[in-house]
């Protein structure tokens, strides 16, 4: 059976995937093709076309389309139906007969994305996001082919909306909860949120249900309630100043982040962690399983995930790399495949499901850009030498990652040992100077340098760096001594693995600073042309693209 899974139409992070006989073949997010960050309210047209091409099939070969929203659960979700009509009517699909469309409710899709990809036959499932149809949190029990809901919480109880609202209050923006997570270690959890009370069966947020408002607009109303609460607790929302940057055609936000705002961020992060620990305790008790899978936007909070991993409440933790709404595309497809008794999905232990490009594609793009075409048999070894000399390198290899983390195929790389390099990388990307960066390291290195024995292939779990290793990892150790590692197995045989192996030979540690290949105004690069454009328009020193290396003259003169 061939299934096209899609998410999008409302909200953010639309994506598409192809599942054939229960196995994932291709997956990508729409933003990578449209170059609009998070592609709000779009349908995954380009992502679908890529997936069809990668699988070598036509739309007429598809047996069913699975969507990650179910409009029948809420009549106000008219926009989902409108978006699907627009999707079917797109010129790219003219002349094709559409297969049956099956709606999977949003949280079931989230749950399926992580449970069926985990390889667990039995697991507690925790879905935590802003909202999905009529709920914001789902606790479920996954057993073999079945996902059974144990407990759910309504939209007024949304942890995602609470954390998004605090990000808005601080001035970082509702779409940037990761910034709040990064800011939190600079403060102390000085403040309580009396509207949130733990209970034996969960917790209660003292938030009113919006009146005469469609469910689709509840989050907006709840945000306003939280902002009013924060104003009462902390005073007026801090002033932010906007300036228009003509060179990038974007607005820049200027915000004075004082110690009070850092403490507010720390307090909100502490509250989120307390809630996640409490919900995990309930989920483990309800399911009698010490395997945990997480999904939903809040599952991208790597600090909370690391705390859960170290809590002793669970034995194993799995999070699909696209835990946010993009992952719903895979979850919907796997849920439908399971209903049809298709083979169970193999464990998804890597994120490389996007497009790759041939040497011919790369050479053509370099030639059009007027860049030199210099080929290297050992690109990993050459780049390792540049990294040792202090270069900040754009790294473009093989199939693109899915999810918000660059995992060594569309990355910006630099030495993990030099704090000044960290600051320079943030400058290259147009990020705030205080934001942390993360390492990738050869599997096994984490046992030596981190207070964690758990593999982390998707860079979604924070760990503490041993004090004696912090000099070697100075650029990727946050102010609280934590870091967010990716572990890379040597068996992968990738160019990225070769690079890490070379660094281990030269420095004694197989680790590198790794952040996503993009600047602050764009999604992660997808094509060779995207990579070249970002390389040319930023202060990157070099570009390693396939077997080819371009080094800027300014770096050669150092």
Secondary structure, DSSP 4 states (H G I P E B T S, - for coil): -EEEEEE-SSSS--EEEEEETTEEEEEEETHHHH--GGGTT---HHHHHHHHHHHT--GGG-SEEEES--GGG-TTTHHHHHHHHHHHT-GGGTT----EEEE--HHHHHHHHHHHHH--SEEEEEEEEEEETTEEEEEEEEETTEEEEEEEEEGGG-HHHHHHHHHHHHTS-TT-HHHHHHHHTTS------TTEEEETTEEEE--PPPSS--GGGHHHHHHHHHHHHHHHHH-SPPP-EEEEETTTTEEEEE----HHHHHHHHHHHHHHHHHHHHHHHHHHHHHT--EEEEESGGGG-HHHHHHHHHSSS-SEEEE-S--STTHHHHHHHHHHHHHTTPPPPPP----B-S----HHHHHHHHHHTT----B-S-HHHHHHHHHHTT--EEEE-SSPB-SSS--SSEEEEE-SS-HHHHHHHHHHHT--TT---EEEEETTHHHHHBS--S--TTS--EEEBPGGGTTTTGGG--TTSEEE-EEE-GGG--HHHHHHHHHHHHHSS-EEEEEESS-TTSPPP-SHHHHHHHHHHS--SEEEETTEEEE-HHHHT-
